[in-house]
């Protein structure tokens, strides 16, 4: 048990120096941010779209999902280029 002012307590008190806590390294936060960014970049289907795929017995494998993702990325680049042309 931890002690606070010489008294045993059944919990670990919160301290400023966090000497007994787990120290997280910078690489852990970098790892989280990179995984988070990867997940944000993935294509997501709405519930409606998923139900339609299921009703029509359409199953997409990873290569097909990657092709759709590539097409979406190309469309985004095209739209961004068009928007820049309008601004100039």
N, C-alpha and C positions, 0 to 999 in steps of 0.2 A: 504494500500500500504506500501511496505517496504521503508525505508529511507537509503540513502547513503550520508553521510556528510551533513545531514539536508535537503536533497532534496528527495522528494517523487518520487519513480521510479515504473513503472508498472511490475516489475519483482522481483524475489527474488535473491539477489546477492549471489554468492558462497563465503563462508567464510571458514577459516581454522578450527574453532572450531565447526562448524556445529551445533550450539546451537538450531536452529529451525527445523532441519531435523529430520527424523524418525530414531531412534536408533534401529538397528537390533540386536537381541540377538544372542548368540552363538547357542541356540537351533534352530533358524531359519536356520542357515547355516548347522547345523547337519541334520536337516530335509531335506533340499535340497540335500545334499550329499547322504543321505540314499535313497531318491527317485530316484536320478540320477543313483546310483548303481543298484537299482532294475530294472530300465528301461534298463540298459545296459545288464543285465543278461537275459532279456526276448528274446525268439526266434523271429527272424524277417524273413519274407518271401520276396523274391525278387518280383519285379513286374511281371516277367515272370511266377513265380510259382503261384502268385495270379490269373493271367489270366488263367492259366491252370486249377486251381481249379474251377474258375468260369465257364469256358467252359464245364467242366465235371460235373457241378452241385454238387460239393463236398463242404459241409459246415462243418467246424470243430467247435465243441463246446469247452468250456474251459477245460473239462476233457481230451479231445483228444489232445489239444495243450499242456497241462501239461505232458501228456505221451510222446509226442515228445520231449519236453524240457528235461525231465528226461533221455530219450535215448541219446540225444545230450550230456548232462552232463556226462553220463557214458562213452560215446565214447571219450570225451576229457580227462577224467581221465585215460582211457586205453592207449590212445596215449601218455600222459605224462609219465606214468609208463614205456612204451616201450622205450621212448626217454631216460629215466634215465638208463635203462638197457644197452642201446647202449653206453652211456657215460662211464659206469663203465666197 
